[in-house]
Amino acid sequence: MGEQVGFTGPLWEWGARDSWYFVTLDDEAAEVVRERPRPPRGFGSVRVRATVGSTTWTTSIFPSAGAGDEDGSYVLPVKRAVRAAEGIEEGDPVTVRLELLD
């Protein structure tokens, strides 16, 4: 089992693409991800197992815009099936547990 982090953040829609929703990791969770050594992956992504409520899925988190500096965060894409199953909408606070797989 990989290292786990938890955080809560609002669900937001990416303005560049309709229907793409994300939750941004808080500073503490992002720091754990940044400090963990891992093999390089496309777009700086990190494989994770995410849990929101009773829904768990495997996906990747991605550096947020501006993550080129040391203090950048990461964003978790939240697919439609998860949003529907958990009844979450844009602006709702989402509590997430991530298991780092890389």
N, C-alpha and C positions, 0 to 999 in steps of 0.2 A: 504494500500500500504506500502511495506517495505522500509527500508532505501536503497538509491541508491548511487552507485559510478560509476565513469567513468574513463577509462584509455585507452592508446594506447600502443601496443607492437607488436613485430614481430611474425608472425605465424611460429612455428617450429615443426618439426617431431620428435617424440620420437624414439630414436635409438633402443630401446628394442622391439618395435612392429612397423612393417610397417603400414602405413596409419593411425596412431594415431597422430593427430595434436593438438597443444595447443597454448595458448597465456598466458604468465605469467603476473599476476597482478603487477602493479608498487608498489613501497613502500607505497605510500599514500593510495591506494585502499586496499592493504593487511593489513595495520594498522587498517583501519575501520572494516574490517572483524574480525581481531583478538580481537578487543576491544568489539565487540558486544556479549553479553551473548546469549547462545543458548544451546539446548539439545545436548548431545553427539550423534554422528552418526558414522557409519562405516567409517574407514580410515580417520577420522577427516573431512569428507566432510561437505559442507555447501550447502544447496539447494538455487538455484538462478533462476531468470528469466533473460536470457541474450538477448541483442539486438546488432546485428551487421548490419549496414545499415538498410534495411527494413525487416530483418529477426529476429523474436523473438522466443525463445524456452526455455523450462524449463529443467534444468540440475543441476549438482552439480559441485562446484569447489573443488579441493583437495589440501592439503598441498603439496608443492613442496619438492623434495629431500632436506634434510637438514632443514626442517621446524620444527624439534624437538626443536630448540631453539626459543627464543622469537621473533627473527627477521625473521622467515621464511616467505616465500611468499605462494601464491596459484596459481594453474594453472587451466585454463578453457579449457576443451576439446571442439574442434570445429569440429562437424561432417561433413561428406562429403556433405550432402545436403546444409548446410549453406555455405560451401566453394564454391560450384558450383553456388548457387543462387547469391552470392555476388561477384563472380569472383576473389576470393583470393587464392593465392598460397604461398607455403613455402617462408618465408623471407619478405612477404608483411607486411606493417604496418596495424594493425587491430585496429579500434576504437570500444570499447566495452562499453555498459552501462549495469550494473548489478543491479538488484533489489534483495536484500537479503530476502529470504522467511522464513528462520528459525529464 
